[in-house]
Amino acid sequence: MKKHLVVFGSLIVGFTLVTARAQPGSPPGPSFDAALAKLFGDNSGFSATLEFHTTGPSGEEMTMPGKIAFLDGNARFEIEMAKMQGRRMPPEALARMKQMGMDKMITISRRDKKLAYIIYPGMQAYVEQAIPEAGAGAGATAADYKAEVTKLGEETIDGHDCVKNKVVVTGPDGATHESTVWNATDLKKFPVKIEMAMKGGAMVMLYKEVKLEKPDAAQFDPPADFQKYDNMMGLMMSRRGGLPTR
């Protein structure tokens, strides 16, 4: 049984760990580090639907649609695995995930606590893990980064008149991050589309149904009545056959 769980766990990791400027230990979905948060300017709190598209080193593409909420550097991303497109999960693996209650997932990145939560509502359980930080930029916030903006033109994205900009963000360690950003003039310059290169590939984030009101802070904590696990294998070992053993 343990061998099967290891193989299944590898499938889950392979099909969910898709992050912008990913680090080991980062939760699945877009990684809202301080450099990315800088692109949102004064929009320190919002919610939206997000189409997260990545292209890998060999040209493979994957689209991960979901719902996102952001508040003062912390991010929450909800996804249903069946809605992923491109690098599709084998049907038998998806069926197994659904049986175990793992087909719906919420990831929360709490930069203020240096913790990440991977939550499975169908299992009433979550994994808590530390967000690793290293280097001169460790612990930095968006305010510690500088952004150089160069206008490239004007375009319409999803019905919003936008200014297309090249943005180079420089961190306290001198590292730079270059992006192409479409800032909506009717949404307080909210970046409704972001493109950036990743190691060996590229990433596009397209935001729709944007609400600029700050979301409820309670959304960024795991439910108090859910069971906590320290790692994914521990969670899966406790649910042999898709049934709780607690």
C-alpha positions as CSV (number, residue, x, y, z in Angstrom):
1,M,0.0,0.0,0.0
2,K,2.8,2.4,0.9
3,K,4.4,1.9,-2.5
4,H,1.1,2.8,-4.3
5,L,0.7,5.9,-2.2
6,V,4.2,7.0,-3.1
7,V,3.5,6.7,-6.8
8,F,0.1,8.4,-6.4
9,G,1.8,11.2,-4.4
10,S,4.3,11.7,-7.1
11,L,1.4,12.2,-9.6
12,I,-0.2,14.8,-7.4
13,V,3.0,16.7,-7.0
14,G,3.8,16.5,-10.7
15,F,0.4,17.9,-11.8
16,T,0.0,20.6,-9.1
17,L,3.3,22.2,-8.3
18,V,3.2,24.9,-10.9
19,T,4.5,28.2,-9.5
20,A,5.8,31.5,-10.7
21,R,9.5,31.7,-9.6
22,A,8.8,28.4,-7.8
23,Q,10.9,27.4,-4.8
24,P,10.9,24.0,-3.1
25,G,8.1,24.0,-0.5
26,S,6.0,26.6,-2.4
27,P,2.3,25.8,-2.6
28,P,0.7,25.0,-6.0
29,G,-0.4,27.9,-8.1
30,P,1.0,31.4,-8.6
31,S,3.7,32.2,-6.0
32,F,2.9,35.7,-4.6
33,D,6.3,36.6,-3.5
34,A,7.2,40.3,-2.9
35,A,8.5,40.7,-6.4
36,L,5.2,39.6,-7.9
37,A,3.2,41.6,-5.4
38,K,5.0,44.7,-6.5
39,L,3.3,44.5,-9.9
40,F,-0.1,45.1,-8.2
41,G,0.9,48.6,-7.0
42,D,-1.6,50.1,-4.5
43,N,-4.0,47.1,-5.0
44,S,-3.1,45.4,-1.7
45,G,-6.4,43.5,-1.6
46,F,-8.6,41.9,-4.3
47,S,-10.4,38.8,-5.5
48,A,-10.8,37.5,-9.0
49,T,-11.0,34.5,-11.3
50,L,-7.5,33.5,-12.6
51,E,-6.4,31.7,-15.7
52,F,-2.9,30.5,-15.0
53,H,-1.1,29.3,-18.1
54,T,2.4,27.9,-18.3
55,T,4.7,26.7,-21.0
56,G,7.5,24.2,-20.1
57,P,11.0,23.7,-21.5
58,S,9.9,21.3,-24.2
59,G,6.9,23.3,-25.2
60,E,4.3,21.5,-23.1
61,E,1.4,23.8,-22.1
62,M,-0.9,23.7,-19.1
63,T,-3.8,26.0,-18.1
64,M,-4.9,26.0,-14.5
65,P,-8.2,28.0,-14.0
66,G,-9.3,28.9,-10.5
67,K,-10.3,31.6,-8.0
68,I,-7.8,33.8,-6.3
69,A,-7.9,36.2,-3.3
70,F,-5.0,38.5,-2.2
71,L,-4.6,40.5,1.0
72,D,-1.5,42.3,2.1
73,G,1.0,39.9,0.7
74,N,-1.0,36.7,1.5
75,A,-2.7,34.7,-1.3
76,R,-5.4,32.1,-1.6
77,F,-5.9,30.0,-4.8
78,E,-8.8,27.5,-5.4
79,I,-8.7,24.9,-8.1
80,E,-10.6,21.9,-9.4
81,M,-8.2,19.3,-10.9
82,A,-10.7,18.2,-13.5
83,K,-10.7,21.7,-15.0
84,M,-6.9,21.7,-15.8
85,Q,-6.1,21.7,-19.5
86,G,-3.1,20.7,-21.4
87,R,-0.9,18.4,-19.3
88,R,-3.8,16.3,-18.3
89,M,-3.8,13.9,-15.4
90,P,-4.5,10.3,-16.3
91,P,-8.2,9.5,-15.9
92,E,-7.5,6.8,-13.4
93,A,-5.5,9.1,-11.2
94,L,-8.2,11.8,-11.4
95,A,-10.8,9.2,-10.4
96,R,-8.7,8.1,-7.5
97,M,-8.2,11.7,-6.4
98,K,-12.0,12.3,-6.5
99,Q,-12.6,9.1,-4.5
100,M,-10.2,10.3,-1.9
101,G,-11.6,13.8,-1.8
102,M,-8.5,15.4,-3.4
103,D,-10.0,16.6,-6.6
104,K,-10.7,20.1,-5.2
105,M,-7.8,22.0,-3.6
106,I,-7.2,25.3,-1.9
107,T,-3.7,26.6,-1.4
108,I,-2.9,29.5,0.9
109,S,0.4,31.3,1.1
110,R,0.8,33.2,4.4
111,R,4.0,35.2,3.8
112,D,3.4,37.0,7.1
113,K,3.7,33.7,9.0
114,K,6.2,32.1,6.4
115,L,3.7,29.2,6.2
116,A,1.7,27.6,3.3
117,Y,-1.4,25.5,3.6
118,I,-2.7,22.9,1.0
119,I,-6.3,22.3,1.9
120,Y,-8.6,19.5,0.6
121,P,-12.2,20.4,1.5
122,G,-13.4,16.9,0.4
123,M,-11.1,15.3,3.1
124,Q,-11.6,18.0,5.7
125,A,-7.8,18.0,6.0
126,Y,-4.8,20.2,5.2
127,V,-1.0,20.1,5.0
128,E,0.9,22.8,6.7
129,Q,4.5,23.5,5.6
130,A,7.1,26.2,5.9
131,I,7.8,28.6,3.1
132,P,11.6,28.6,2.6
133,E,13.3,32.0,2.3
134,A,16.9,32.4,1.6
135,G,19.3,35.1,0.3
136,A,19.4,38.9,0.8
137,G,15.8,39.2,-0.2
138,A,14.5,36.9,2.6
139,G,11.7,38.5,4.5
140,A,11.4,41.5,2.1
141,T,8.0,43.0,1.3
142,A,6.8,44.7,-1.9
143,A,7.9,48.0,-0.5
144,D,11.5,46.8,-0.4
145,Y,11.4,46.4,-4.2
146,K,11.8,49.0,-6.9
147,A,9.9,48.9,-10.2
148,E,11.0,50.5,-13.5
149,V,8.1,50.9,-15.9
150,T,8.3,51.5,-19.6
151,K,5.2,52.0,-21.7
152,L,4.9,49.7,-24.7
153,G,1.5,50.7,-26.0
154,E,-2.2,50.4,-25.4
155,E,-4.4,47.4,-25.8
156,T,-7.9,46.1,-24.8
157,I,-7.9,43.0,-22.6
158,D,-11.2,41.3,-21.7
159,G,-13.1,44.6,-22.3
160,H,-10.7,46.7,-20.3
161,D,-8.7,49.5,-21.8
162,C,-5.1,48.8,-20.7
163,V,-1.7,50.4,-20.9
164,K,0.8,47.7,-21.9
165,N,4.1,48.1,-19.9
166,K,7.4,46.5,-19.5
167,V,8.1,46.3,-15.8
168,V,11.5,45.5,-14.3
169,V,11.4,44.8,-10.6
170,T,14.6,44.9,-8.6
171,G,14.9,43.4,-5.2
172,P,17.1,44.3,-2.2
173,D,19.6,41.7,-3.3
174,G,19.9,43.3,-6.8
175,A,18.1,40.5,-8.6
176,T,15.8,41.7,-11.4
177,H,12.5,40.2,-12.6
178,E,11.1,41.4,-15.9
179,S,7.4,41.2,-16.9
180,T,5.0,42.5,-19.5
181,V,2.0,43.9,-17.7
182,W,-1.4,45.1,-19.0
183,N,-2.7,47.7,-16.5
184,A,-6.5,48.4,-16.7
185,T,-7.2,52.1,-16.6
186,D,-10.7,51.5,-15.2
187,L,-9.5,49.3,-12.3
188,K,-6.9,51.5,-10.6
189,K,-4.1,50.2,-12.9
190,F,-4.8,46.6,-11.8
191,P,-2.6,44.2,-13.9
192,V,-5.4,42.2,-15.6
193,K,-2.7,40.3,-17.6
194,I,0.9,39.5,-16.7
195,E,3.5,37.6,-18.8
196,M,6.9,36.6,-17.6
197,A,9.6,34.2,-18.5
198,M,10.4,31.3,-16.1
199,K,13.3,29.0,-16.1
200,G,13.0,27.0,-19.3
201,G,9.5,28.3,-20.1
202,A,7.0,31.1,-19.7
203,M,3.9,32.0,-17.7
204,V,0.8,34.1,-18.3
205,M,-1.7,35.1,-15.7
206,L,-5.1,36.5,-16.9
207,Y,-7.4,38.0,-14.2
208,K,-11.2,38.3,-14.8
209,E,-14.2,39.4,-12.7
210,V,-11.8,41.5,-10.6
211,K,-13.1,42.9,-7.3
212,L,-10.9,45.5,-5.6
213,E,-12.5,45.2,-2.2
214,K,-10.3,43.6,0.4
215,P,-11.4,40.0,1.0
216,D,-12.2,38.7,4.5
217,A,-9.0,37.9,6.4
218,A,-10.6,34.7,7.6
219,Q,-10.2,33.2,4.1
220,F,-6.5,33.0,4.7
221,D,-6.6,30.5,7.5
222,P,-7.4,26.8,7.3
223,P,-10.8,25.8,8.8
224,A,-10.4,25.2,12.5
225,D,-12.2,21.8,12.4
226,F,-10.0,20.4,9.6
227,Q,-7.3,17.8,10.5
228,K,-3.7,19.1,10.1
229,Y,-0.8,17.1,8.7
230,D,2.8,18.0,8.4
231,N,3.3,16.5,5.0
232,M,1.4,15.1,2.0
233,M,2.5,11.5,2.6
234,G,1.2,11.6,6.2
235,L,-2.2,12.8,4.9
236,M,-2.4,10.1,2.3
237,M,-1.3,7.3,4.6
238,S,-4.1,8.3,6.9
239,R,-6.7,7.8,4.2
240,R,-5.9,4.3,2.8
241,G,-8.6,3.4,0.4
242,G,-10.0,6.9,0.5
243,L,-11.4,6.5,3.9
244,P,-10.3,8.4,7.0
245,T,-8.6,6.4,9.7
246,R,-8.6,8.9,12.5
